[in-house]
């Protein structure tokens, strides 16, 4: 699936750790790690909204569509 999650990029821009985001959201670190790694199959809009509110960003800052070839390079498939 050529959808890339850029959560790590936004966390770096906001100088925030995944642990800190997890605590602010009240969501487990494991669930955020799955999302950050790109292994999540879905995301609830309420989760996306909470991330955007805390990181002060737009959904498009977190979720990106890339072509199949670029996706394979990113995911090292």
Secondary structure, 3 states (H helix, E strand, C coil): CCEEECHHHHHHHCCCCHHHHHHHHCCCHHHHHHHHHCCCCCCCHHHHHHHHHHHCCCHHHHEEECCHHHHHHHHCC
